[in-house]
Each structure stands twice: as C-alpha cells, then as structure tokens.
Amino acid sequence: MSYGLGILKGMSVTLKQFVESYTKKGSIVTVQYPEERREDVERFRNFPILVYDEKPEAPRCVACDICAKECPPKCITIVRDRDEQGRGLQKPKVFDIDLSVCMSCGICEEVCPFDAIFMDHQFELSAYDRMESLNYHQEKLLKPNSYLHQIRPTDATQIDAKLKAKEEAKKKTQPGTTA
C-alpha cells in the first residue's frame, strides 16, 4: 500500500488546485495573450537598454567594460571611442548586445556604477533571422531618461536625485564657482 501513497498525494494536490481554480477569485492564471495582457511590474527584467540624459551622442555609459566582463554568456561588446591623438574618451564607440545569446539575468544592470544600463520591459522581439536582427547596436539600445521614467518611475527618480546631488557636490568643490 505504501507504493501508491505518493501517487494519491499528488492526485489530491492536483484535485485541490483544480477545484480552487473555479471557486477562488483570481486563481485562474491563464491570460489570453494578444487580447489580454498582464501589467508589468516595475522591476520586470528582459533585455538591456542604454540610457542617455540629454543627447543620444552622450550616453551615461563611459565604456568602463565592467558589464561586458561580468556578463555570463559574454553577449556584450564594447569598444571605447578615441580622439584624434588616439587617447580614450569616456564614451563607447561601439556598444553591441547579441540578444540571441543574452539570458536576461540583469547582472549588467547590477554592476554598472554609472546607472547607464537597465533592463527593458519590451519582450516582443521576434525575428525571422537569428543573426543580424537580434544583434542590437548602440543606436537601437539608446533610450532617453524619460523612457526610463515611464518603465521604472521609482528607480529613475532615485537615480536622478543621486545624480543631481553628485552634480551639486561637484559644483561646490570647484574653485571660483558660487552655488
């Protein structure tokens, strides 16, 4: 009799879930997808985007390469921009993410010390070819700070306050300026 005990317990759990799905409100979890959509939570995690404040030519990213080094599948490619003398500038010349390899783990967002990379809410990225259309270049990854405020208002407000405080502290430490 002890051999069938596990099967009976499993079947009782299944029967309980079946009955509760019709008696409890909100227990049915199936969503008729194209017509109905669930509301995204603020920290929804899908694919990365790059944020810029004022101009797309000057993203928050300083090409420090930390996100590319920490990325488990190594899907991020960063090349630092250079001036006429060959010195490195603090902005990326190339910032590519291969979304066919990206596993949406969010580590790149966590390790970014400049609050430049965030996980987007957009998930309908299907394509016919796997190689070129899922390789996102910097132009396609760049989103304004206002977009970040739309998808993650709490985080964006905190980050803006932190950046403003840093800017004010920088102004106070510079000689010859009055606050």
TIVEXTOR-805616 format. One record per residue (C-alpha): residue in three letters; x, y, z. Coordinates in steps of 0.001 Angstrom, whole numbers, padded with zeros to 6 digits. Example, Ala and Ser with C-alpha at 12.3 -4.5 7.8 and 13.67 -1.06 7.14 Angstrom:
BEGIN
+------+---------+---------+---------+
| code |    east |   north |      up |
+------+---------+---------+---------+
|  ALA |  012300 | -004500 |  007800 |
|  SER |  013670 | -001060 |  007140 |
+------+---------+---------+---------+
//
This chain:
BEGIN
+------+---------+---------+---------+
| code |    east |   north |      up |
+------+---------+---------+---------+
|  MET |  000000 |  000000 |  000000 |
|  SER |  002932 |  002386 |  000606 |
|  TYR |  003847 |  002285 | -003092 |
|  GLY |  000685 |  004117 | -004189 |
|  LEU |  000742 |  006684 | -001373 |
|  GLY |  002844 |  009200 | -003338 |
|  ILE |  000547 |  008965 | -006337 |
|  LEU | -002518 |  009541 | -004151 |
|  LYS | -000913 |  012609 | -002514 |
|  GLY | -000029 |  014042 | -005911 |
|  MET | -003504 |  013444 | -007274 |
|  SER | -005069 |  015069 | -004189 |
|  VAL | -002952 |  018205 | -004703 |
|  THR | -003984 |  018282 | -008360 |
|  LEU | -007663 |  017874 | -007459 |
|  LYS | -007382 |  020626 | -004814 |
|  GLN | -005809 |  023046 | -007320 |
|  PHE | -008469 |  022180 | -009910 |
|  VAL | -011333 |  022901 | -007513 |
|  GLU | -009734 |  026115 | -006198 |
|  SER | -009239 |  027432 | -009727 |
|  TYR | -013025 |  027569 | -010129 |
|  THR | -014002 |  028601 | -006606 |
|  LYS | -011378 |  031231 | -005641 |
|  LYS | -011384 |  034571 | -007441 |
|  GLY | -008123 |  035287 | -009246 |
|  SER | -006904 |  031702 | -009156 |
|  ILE | -007039 |  031155 | -012895 |
|  VAL | -003650 |  032227 | -014183 |
|  THR | -004142 |  031761 | -017916 |
|  VAL | -004133 |  035012 | -019856 |
|  GLN | -005457 |  035142 | -023418 |
|  TYR | -002237 |  036811 | -024542 |
|  PRO | -002715 |  039015 | -027578 |
|  GLU | -006076 |  040305 | -026398 |
|  GLU | -005308 |  040432 | -022661 |
|  ARG | -002020 |  041472 | -021136 |
|  ARG | -000719 |  041369 | -017621 |
|  GLU |  000577 |  044597 | -016198 |
|  ASP |  004362 |  044587 | -015933 |
|  VAL |  005927 |  045023 | -012536 |
|  GLU |  008435 |  047853 | -012217 |
|  ARG |  011472 |  045592 | -011933 |
|  PHE |  010439 |  043422 | -014896 |
|  ARG |  013587 |  042071 | -016484 |
|  ASN |  014008 |  041382 | -020161 |
|  PHE |  016760 |  042789 | -022386 |
|  PRO |  019189 |  045647 | -021639 |
|  ILE |  018925 |  049249 | -022839 |
|  LEU |  021353 |  052169 | -022567 |
|  VAL |  020123 |  055408 | -021014 |
|  TYR |  021125 |  058913 | -022016 |
|  ASP |  020195 |  062155 | -020263 |
|  GLU |  020198 |  064975 | -022816 |
|  LYS |  021726 |  063882 | -026117 |
|  PRO |  021958 |  060375 | -027616 |
|  GLU |  025563 |  061160 | -028599 |
|  ALA |  026458 |  061351 | -024896 |
|  PRO |  025074 |  058305 | -023086 |
|  ARG |  025683 |  057725 | -019389 |
|  CYS |  027943 |  054811 | -020344 |
|  VAL |  031658 |  055635 | -020046 |
|  ALA |  032824 |  052396 | -021708 |
|  CYS |  034334 |  051036 | -018482 |
|  ASP |  033668 |  047494 | -019776 |
|  ILE |  032509 |  046165 | -016384 |
|  CYS |  029180 |  044920 | -017737 |
|  ALA |  030880 |  043070 | -020598 |
|  LYS |  033336 |  041397 | -018208 |
|  GLU |  030609 |  040336 | -015766 |
|  CYS |  028153 |  039102 | -018417 |
|  PRO |  027911 |  035291 | -018057 |
|  PRO |  027236 |  034493 | -021753 |
|  LYS |  029591 |  037293 | -022935 |
|  CYS |  026995 |  038848 | -025247 |
|  ILE |  028087 |  042491 | -024707 |
|  THR |  030740 |  044052 | -026947 |
|  ILE |  032166 |  047465 | -026055 |
|  VAL |  034817 |  049463 | -027925 |
|  ARG |  035933 |  052759 | -026374 |
|  ASP |  035839 |  055853 | -028578 |
|  ARG |  039153 |  057643 | -029248 |
|  ASP |  040088 |  061239 | -030069 |
|  GLU |  042427 |  062434 | -032845 |
|  GLN |  045543 |  061705 | -030752 |
|  GLY |  044382 |  058158 | -030002 |
|  ARG |  043515 |  058789 | -026355 |
|  GLY |  040462 |  057010 | -024996 |
|  LEU |  037310 |  059052 | -024477 |
|  GLN |  034751 |  058302 | -021819 |
|  LYS |  032068 |  057085 | -024199 |
|  PRO |  031579 |  053954 | -026259 |
|  LYS |  032230 |  053930 | -029989 |
|  VAL |  030622 |  050502 | -030252 |
|  PHE |  028165 |  049039 | -027781 |
|  ASP |  026517 |  045869 | -029086 |
|  ILE |  024403 |  043252 | -027362 |
|  ASP |  023599 |  039950 | -029019 |
|  LEU |  020057 |  039282 | -027790 |
|  SER |  020082 |  035761 | -029221 |
|  VAL |  022702 |  034938 | -026568 |
|  CYS |  021526 |  037222 | -023728 |
|  MET |  019885 |  035285 | -020902 |
|  SER |  018216 |  038349 | -019310 |
|  CYS |  019945 |  037817 | -015978 |
|  GLY |  020302 |  041535 | -015169 |
|  ILE |  023889 |  041285 | -013957 |
|  CYS |  024930 |  044048 | -016368 |
|  GLU |  022432 |  046391 | -014697 |
|  GLU |  023584 |  045444 | -011204 |
|  VAL |  027295 |  046012 | -011829 |
|  CYS |  027026 |  049292 | -013762 |
|  PRO |  028430 |  052023 | -011478 |
|  PHE |  027132 |  054822 | -013741 |
|  ASP |  023444 |  053799 | -013914 |
|  ALA |  023719 |  053571 | -017683 |
|  ILE |  022264 |  050148 | -018420 |
|  PHE |  018826 |  048904 | -017392 |
|  MET |  016540 |  046029 | -018257 |
|  ASP |  013722 |  046981 | -020617 |
|  HIS |  010091 |  045857 | -020472 |
|  GLN |  009810 |  045212 | -024193 |
|  PHE |  009652 |  041494 | -024894 |
|  GLU |  008092 |  041154 | -028340 |
|  LEU |  011362 |  040963 | -030260 |
|  SER |  010732 |  038040 | -032577 |
|  ALA |  012618 |  037992 | -035860 |
|  TYR |  012944 |  035768 | -038885 |
|  ASP |  016708 |  035647 | -038850 |
|  ARG |  018699 |  034975 | -035743 |
|  MET |  021987 |  036591 | -036570 |
|  GLU |  021618 |  040232 | -037601 |
|  SER |  018195 |  041330 | -036369 |
|  LEU |  018883 |  040191 | -032781 |
|  ASN |  022287 |  041871 | -032667 |
|  TYR |  021374 |  045263 | -031194 |
|  HIS |  023765 |  048113 | -031875 |
|  GLN |  024180 |  051241 | -029760 |
|  GLU |  021683 |  053272 | -031816 |
|  LYS |  018951 |  050728 | -031171 |
|  LEU |  019821 |  050309 | -027472 |
|  LEU |  019804 |  054024 | -026587 |
|  LYS |  016693 |  055277 | -024787 |
|  PRO |  016128 |  058683 | -023145 |
|  ASN |  015849 |  059170 | -019411 |
|  SER |  012145 |  059972 | -019910 |
|  TYR |  011638 |  056404 | -021184 |
|  LEU |  013261 |  055084 | -018005 |
|  HIS |  010800 |  057199 | -016002 |
|  GLN |  007936 |  055507 | -017866 |
|  ILE |  009006 |  051935 | -017223 |
|  ARG |  010669 |  052319 | -013795 |
|  PRO |  009491 |  055545 | -012137 |
|  THR |  010695 |  054764 | -008602 |
|  ASP |  014216 |  053780 | -009625 |
|  ALA |  014524 |  056616 | -012150 |
|  THR |  013519 |  059225 | -009579 |
|  GLN |  016061 |  057911 | -007061 |
|  ILE |  018816 |  057823 | -009679 |
|  ASP |  018037 |  061356 | -010864 |
|  ALA |  018200 |  062621 | -007268 |
|  LYS |  021542 |  060857 | -006762 |
|  LEU |  022971 |  062310 | -009985 |
|  LYS |  021737 |  065800 | -009083 |
|  ALA |  023344 |  065537 | -005634 |
|  LYS |  026643 |  064467 | -007228 |
|  GLU |  026488 |  067388 | -009649 |
|  GLU |  025805 |  069888 | -006857 |
|  ALA |  028643 |  068478 | -004747 |
|  LYS |  030937 |  068776 | -007759 |
|  LYS |  029947 |  072427 | -008245 |
|  LYS |  030680 |  073191 | -004581 |
|  THR |  034163 |  071688 | -004747 |
|  GLN |  035166 |  073565 | -007899 |
|  PRO |  037059 |  076783 | -007124 |
|  GLY |  035678 |  080053 | -008457 |
|  THR |  032029 |  078963 | -008629 |
|  THR |  029236 |  080109 | -006407 |
|  ALA |  026277 |  077979 | -005588 |
+------+---------+---------+---------+
//
